[in-house]
Amino acid sequence: MPDAPAPAFSIETAWLVQATYAPDAAETRTPFRARHLERMARLKAVGVVIEVGGFADVSGSVILLRVRTEAEALEICRQDVYMQNGVWVELRARAFGRVRLDDAV
């Protein structure tokens, strides 16, 4: 059986932000969780957030953002209710080369 042709792709620069939770985040995030998730869902719906989620051990979150600069990525996270209320205690951003199928978002 012949190999299928490779799909057309491009490399998209995105920003991967790692947000570290406070040691007591499993408890302190509860009153803010719905607002945090609603905001992330809105940002995902408009294409700013590509993917977002937290580690099962409640040690941190990963947010993959479609923005131009590290400063923009960090500012989006600084505006989050988790950062503003001490649920997240540290943010780190790195440029990320995302393989993107040309017919996909």
C-alpha positions in Angstrom: 0.0 0.0 0.0 1.5 3.3 -1.0 2.2 6.0 1.6 -0.5 8.6 1.9 0.7 12.1 0.9 1.7 14.3 3.9 -0.9 16.9 4.7 0.1 20.5 4.0 1.3 22.2 7.1 3.0 25.3 8.5 4.7 26.3 11.7 2.8 28.8 13.8 4.6 30.7 16.5 2.6 30.6 19.7 3.4 31.3 23.4 3.4 28.5 25.9 2.8 29.9 29.4 3.3 27.7 32.5 1.5 29.0 35.6 2.6 27.6 38.9 -0.1 27.1 41.5 0.3 28.1 45.2 0.8 25.2 47.5 -2.8 25.6 48.8 -4.4 26.1 45.4 -6.6 23.0 45.6 -8.6 24.9 48.2 -8.0 28.6 47.3 -9.0 28.2 43.6 -12.6 27.1 44.4 -14.2 30.5 44.6 -12.5 31.7 41.5 -12.6 28.5 39.3 -15.9 29.2 37.4 -14.7 32.8 36.4 -11.3 31.5 35.4 -12.7 28.7 33.2 -15.4 31.0 31.7 -12.7 33.5 30.7 -10.4 30.8 29.2 -13.4 29.4 27.3 -14.1 32.9 25.9 -10.5 33.4 24.9 -10.4 30.0 23.3 -13.7 30.7 21.3 -12.1 33.8 19.7 -8.8 32.0 19.0 -6.5 33.7 21.4 -6.2 30.6 23.6 -5.2 27.5 21.5 -5.2 25.1 24.4 -5.4 25.4 28.2 -5.6 23.0 31.1 -4.2 22.1 34.5 -2.1 19.3 35.8 -4.0 16.7 37.7 -1.8 17.1 40.8 -2.9 20.8 41.0 0.8 22.0 40.6 0.2 24.2 37.6 -1.5 25.1 34.4 -0.4 25.3 30.8 -1.8 27.9 28.4 -1.0 27.9 24.7 -1.7 31.4 23.3 -1.9 32.9 19.8 -0.3 36.3 20.5 2.6 38.1 19.0 4.8 38.7 22.0 5.8 37.3 25.4 4.6 40.5 27.0 1.1 39.9 25.6 1.0 36.3 26.7 2.1 37.2 30.2 -0.4 40.1 30.4 -3.3 37.9 29.5 -2.3 35.6 32.3 -1.7 38.4 34.8 -5.3 39.6 34.1 -6.7 36.2 35.1 -8.6 35.9 38.4 -6.2 33.1 39.4 -3.1 35.3 39.2 -4.9 38.3 40.8 -6.0 36.2 43.8 -2.8 34.2 44.5 -3.9 30.9 43.1 -1.1 31.2 40.5 2.1 32.4 42.0 4.5 32.3 39.0 4.3 32.7 35.2 6.8 31.6 32.7 6.4 32.1 28.9 8.3 30.5 26.0 8.0 30.8 22.3 6.5 27.6 20.9 6.6 26.3 17.3 3.2 24.7 16.7 2.7 22.4 13.7 -0.5 23.5 12.1 -2.3 21.8 9.3 -3.0 24.5 6.6 -6.7 23.7 6.5 -7.1 23.8 10.3 -7.0 26.5 12.9 
